Amino acid sequence: MNLQGERRLPASPEQAWTALNDPQALKACITGCESLELTGPDEYSVVMAVRVGPVNARFKGRLRLLNIQPLQSYTIEFDGQGGVAGFGKGSADVALSADGDHTLLRYGAKAQVGGKIAQIGSRLVDSAAEKVAGEFFAAFEKYLTEQAAAAAPAAEAPAAAVEGAAPATEAAAAPSAAAPTSAPTQPAAGGLPWGWLALGAAVLAAAAWLLAR
């Protein structure tokens, strides 16, 4: 299975990074994701629940993070088991770069499959992977757009208050207004880099979809 593409995210690299480190946001954007849990240093387990017609399936996988360069690039290795239906394993490379006030995300993934999934054919496997990855990125882009829209009114209110405030009040308000832009651009020590898991989980979801056929 081969999966390549790029997406222009409607957010700056810093804003995209913040969203990619929000496990609840990612869980909501990954179709069928039940859990993403830390199991060891840079190693995670993922559980996907998939329904295709009358068939329900649960797909369990492991994800390992390598070569992490915050805000720039990373590699993720993954493998998953669908019981007697088959298995999948592989790796994905992801790169982030600024594109004006947006972020360009490029990705490429390769995977080997076995069991029943291997009998379906590479064309259908690739098509399913593209579908699932596309659904994830569409949901994630919608989330970023909604977050930006919600933040706009909140930013206008402090600005209006500052205009009519006394100089001393203005000086005191300045640090508060600047706070959002001073947020760290990488997670605190010991934090979970959830964004690194998104593409691997999407690829595993594609395998789960196929195993449920």
C-alpha positions in Angstrom: 0.0 0.0 0.0 1.4 3.4 -1.0 -0.1 6.7 0.1 1.2 10.1 -0.8 -0.2 13.6 -0.8 -0.1 17.1 0.7 -2.6 19.4 2.4 -2.7 23.1 3.0 -3.9 23.6 6.5 -5.8 26.8 7.3 -3.5 27.8 10.2 0.0 28.9 11.0 2.5 26.1 11.9 2.2 27.2 15.6 -1.6 27.0 15.5 -1.5 23.7 13.6 1.0 22.3 16.2 -1.3 23.3 19.1 -4.3 21.5 17.5 -2.1 18.5 16.6 -1.3 18.2 20.3 -4.9 18.1 21.4 -5.8 14.4 21.8 -9.6 15.2 21.9 -9.5 17.1 18.7 -7.6 14.4 16.9 -9.7 11.6 18.3 -12.8 13.4 16.9 -11.2 13.8 13.5 -10.0 10.1 13.1 -13.0 8.0 12.0 -13.6 5.1 14.3 -10.8 6.0 16.8 -11.6 4.6 20.2 -8.3 5.2 21.9 -4.7 6.5 21.5 -2.6 5.5 24.5 1.1 5.8 25.6 2.6 2.3 26.1 6.3 3.2 26.3 8.9 5.8 25.2 7.5 7.2 21.9 5.3 4.1 21.5 1.5 4.1 21.5 -1.4 1.7 21.0 -4.4 2.6 18.9 -7.8 0.9 18.8 -10.1 1.5 15.8 -13.8 0.5 15.6 -15.1 0.2 12.0 -18.5 -0.6 10.6 -19.0 -1.5 7.0 -22.7 -2.4 6.2 -23.7 -5.1 8.8 -20.1 -5.9 9.7 -18.4 -4.5 12.8 -14.7 -4.9 13.4 -12.1 -3.8 15.9 -8.5 -3.2 14.7 -5.6 -2.9 17.2 -2.3 -1.4 16.3 1.0 0.0 17.6 2.7 3.2 16.6 6.3 4.2 17.1 7.8 7.7 16.6 11.2 8.3 15.1 13.3 11.2 13.9 11.1 13.8 15.5 11.9 17.4 14.5 9.3 19.6 16.1 7.3 21.8 13.7 9.3 20.3 10.8 9.2 16.5 10.2 8.9 13.0 11.7 8.7 9.3 10.8 6.2 6.9 12.2 6.3 3.1 12.2 3.1 1.2 12.6 1.7 -2.3 12.7 -1.8 -3.6 13.3 -3.7 -6.8 13.7 -7.2 -7.7 12.6 -7.2 -11.3 13.9 -7.5 -14.0 11.3 -8.6 -11.4 8.7 -5.0 -10.1 8.3 -2.4 -7.6 9.4 -0.6 -4.5 8.2 2.7 -2.8 8.9 4.8 0.0 7.5 6.0 3.5 8.0 5.1 7.1 7.1 7.1 10.3 6.7 5.6 13.7 7.3 7.0 17.2 6.7 5.5 20.5 7.8 6.4 23.9 6.3 5.0 27.5 6.5 3.0 28.7 3.5 2.1 32.3 4.1 -0.3 32.2 7.1 -1.1 28.6 6.4 0.8 25.3 6.9 1.8 22.9 4.1 1.8 19.3 5.3 3.3 16.6 3.0 3.1 12.9 3.7 4.1 9.6 2.3 3.4 6.1 3.7 4.2 2.6 2.6 2.8 -0.6 4.1 2.8 -4.3 3.7 -0.3 -6.3 4.3 -1.0 -10.0 4.8 -4.0 -12.4 5.2 -7.4 -11.6 3.7 -6.5 -8.0 3.1 -3.7 -9.0 0.8 -6.2 -10.8 -1.5 -8.2 -7.6 -2.2 -5.6 -6.0 -4.5 -3.3 -3.1 -4.3 -5.5 -0.7 -6.2 -8.4 -1.1 -3.8 -6.1 -0.9 -0.8 -4.6 2.3 -2.0 -8.0 3.8 -2.8 -9.3 3.0 0.7 -6.2 4.5 2.3 -6.6 7.7 0.4 -10.3 7.8 1.3 -9.6 7.5 5.1 -6.7 9.9 5.0 -8.8 12.4 3.1 -11.6 12.1 5.6 -9.2 12.8 8.5 -7.7 15.9 6.9 -11.1 17.3 5.8 -12.3 16.9 9.4 -9.1 18.4 10.8 -9.2 21.4 8.4 -12.8 22.0 9.5 -11.8 22.0 13.1 -9.0 24.5 12.5 -11.4 26.8 10.6 -14.0 26.6 13.4 -11.3 27.3 16.0 -10.2 30.4 14.1 -13.8 31.7 13.8 -14.4 31.2 17.5 -11.2 33.0 18.5 -12.0 36.1 16.4 -14.8 37.5 18.6 -12.8 36.8 21.7 -9.9 38.8 20.4 -12.1 41.8 19.5 -13.5 42.2 23.0 -10.1 42.9 24.8 -9.1 45.2 22.0 -12.3 47.3 22.5 -11.7 47.5 26.2 -8.1 48.6 25.8 -9.2 51.5 23.6 -11.2 53.2 26.4 -8.9 52.2 29.3 -6.5 54.5 31.2 -2.8 54.3 30.3 -2.0 52.3 33.4 -4.7 49.8 32.6 -3.5 49.6 29.0 0.0 48.7 30.3 -1.4 46.0 32.5 -3.5 44.5 29.8 -0.7 44.3 27.2 0.9 41.1 28.6 -2.6 39.4 28.7 -3.3 40.3 25.1 0.1 39.0 24.0 -0.3 35.7 25.9 -1.8 33.6 23.0 1.1 34.4 20.7 3.7 33.5 23.4 2.5 29.9 23.8 5.3 27.3 23.4 5.7 25.9 19.9 6.4 22.4 21.2 4.9 20.3 23.9 6.2 20.5 27.4 8.6 17.8 28.6 6.7 14.6 29.0 3.8 15.8 26.8 2.3 13.5 24.3 3.0 14.5 20.6 -0.5 13.5 19.5 -0.1 15.1 16.1 2.6 12.6 15.1 0.0 9.8 15.5 -2.7 11.2 13.1 -1.4 9.9 9.8 -0.4 6.5 11.1 -3.9 6.1 12.7 -5.5 7.1 9.4 -3.5 4.5 7.5 -4.4 1.9 10.1 -8.0 2.9 9.8 -7.9 2.2 6.1 -6.6 -1.3 6.8 -9.3 -1.8 9.4 -11.9 -0.7 6.8 -10.6 -3.3 4.4 -10.4 -6.1 7.0 -14.1 -5.4 7.9 -15.3 -6.1 4.3 
